[in-house]
Amino acid sequence: MSGISPKQEEGSDVGSRVLPAEDGPCGRPEITEDFLDKNPYSRSGIALRKVKGVVIHYVENPGSTAKENRDYFNNLQNTHLTKASSHYIVGLDGEVIQCIPQSEISYASNNRNKDTISIECCHPKKNGKFNDKTYNSAVRLTAWICKTYGLSSQNVIRHYDVTGKMCPRYYVKHEQAWKDFCNKVQECLEKD
């Protein structure tokens, strides 16, 4: 598969809705769609025509919630501090907020914005290690995205692998922990 899933809805700019979890190791986790307002700083509306990978990030503010990070992205239209966003944010309780439809690019992965889905992950401490709830949700979300686009865990990369930025920090400093994350994603894909 190389294009955007025909099941992916465009998404509106108003309100939010909860997409229930699907069964199976690669079933969609419960997702709250809370799309950012279209604006040039966090949601351009530019089409994402082909998905070749998933990029894992970590938020740079330990202890912050998925909702706080989503609102930070949305407020960039007012502050103009930078261009930044992510398709998904996984919170400290394992909740998943979708900020941008998968049919649009996000501002997360530099020159890979054009062909990847981005996932930001919350973490409790400065070291950037995901807690168990965040970790498990991130694995499931990543596996579901990989299944949707016919990808494998080899198509799952860190922001570090794109730019050399220490993101996600813990999984750059601990290479085996990153390999373990990718192996968990692959296990889900092989069980499905």
N, C-alpha and C positions, 0 to 999 in steps of 0.2 A: 504494500500500500504506500502511496506517496502523497496523496492529496489530503485535504481536510475531510474529516469524516462527514458523510451526508447526514448523520444523526445529530451533529453539532448544531445547535441553534445559534442564531445571530446574537441574541441577547438584547435587552433594551437598556435604556439609560435610567429607568425609573424603578425604584423599589428593589426588593430582593426576593428570592424564592429558594426553597430547600429542595435539592434533588436527592431522593432517598438512595441509600446504599443498595448495591446489587450483590447478589450471592456470588460465591466463587473466589478463589485466590486472587484473580485479576479483575474482580468485579469493582465497579466504581465505588469509592467510599462515599459517605454522605457529604454532599457539597452544598454550601450556601453560596448562591450566586449573588454577589453584591458588586456589580460592575461599576467601575470608575466612570465619572462623567467624561465625555469625549472632550479632549483638550490637548494642546501641543506638548504638554509637559509630562503626561503620564498615560494617556490613551489616545493615540493618533488616529485610530481607525484604519490604519494601513493594513491591507490584506496580508495574511500569512498563507502563502500559496502551497508550500511544501514543508512537511515536518520531517526532519532528519535526525532529531535528537531531543533529549530532555536535559536541561541544565539545572543543577542543584545549587542553591545559594543559602546563606544564612543571614538573618537580619543583624545589623551591627549594633543593636541596642538590646543587651541581655535583659530578660525578664519582661519584655514588652509582649503585648498580645497580638494575635492575628488581626483583630479589628483595628487596633491602634496603628499597625503598619499599613493596613489598607487605607485608613483615613489620612495617614501621612502622604501616601501616593496621591490620593485624590486632591489633597490641599496644595499640591505643587502647582496647580493651575492658578492659585492665588499668590503663593510665595515666590515662584519662579526660581527657586534655589538650584534646581538641576532637572534633568529629565530622568525619571526613574519609575519603574513599575515591575510587576510580575504577573503572570497568568494566575498563579495560585500562591496562597500563603497558608502554611500549616502551623497551627497554634500550639501552645503549651499543653492543652488538653486533647490534642489530636484533631481538633476541628479544622476543617478545610474551607477557606473562603476563596472563591474565584473572583478575581478582579477584572479580568479581560477575557472575552470569548476566545476560544482556541482558533478562531478564524482570523484573528488580528495579531499583529506583533505586539510584544511588550518592550519596554526599555530596561532590559536586565542584563543582557549577555553580549553587548557590544556588537561585533561584526557577525555574531550568530543569532541576533534578534530575528533575522530574516528567515531562519529555518529551524527554530527550536521553540519548545514550550518551556517556560521557566517556573521553578518552584522555589519560593523563599521559605525558610524554616525558622521558627522561633526557637529559642534556647534559653535556659535559666541563668547561665553563668558566662563570664568573660571568655572562657576557653572555647565556647561555641559548640560544645557537645550537645546533641539533641537528647532530650529525655526520652523515656521509653514510648510515651504516647505520641510524641511528635515523630519519633523514628519510625514507629510502626505505621502511622498514617502516611508518612512520606514514602515508605516502601510500597504500600498498597496503591497510592496515587500514581507513583512513577510506573509501577507495573501495569496499571490500567491504561495509562497514556501509551506506554510501549505497545500493549496489545492492540489498542485502537489504531495505531499507525503502522503496525507490522514491524516494530523495532525490537531489538534485544537489549540486554543490559550493556552491551558494548557501545550502544548509542547514548548511554547515560554518562554525562560528564559534569565536572565541577566548573564553576566560574573561573577558577584557577587555570583550568585546562585551556581556556579561551584567551585569557589576558595575563595570567601570572599573579592575579590578585589573590590574597590569602582568604579565599572564600570558596566553600565554607571552611572557616578557620581550622576547626578540630580535624576535619577530614582531609585537609591539606597536610597538617602536621603529623597525622597518624595515617599513613598510607594503608596499613592493614585494615583499619576501621573503614576506610573508603572501599577497599576491595570487598569487605564483608557486606557493606551496604549493597553494592552491585550484585553480589552473589545472592543476597536475599531477594532482590528484584528478579533475578533469573530463576530462582527457585519457584517464585509465584508464577512466572510465565510457563515454566515446565509442568506445573501441577494443573494448570487450567485446561 
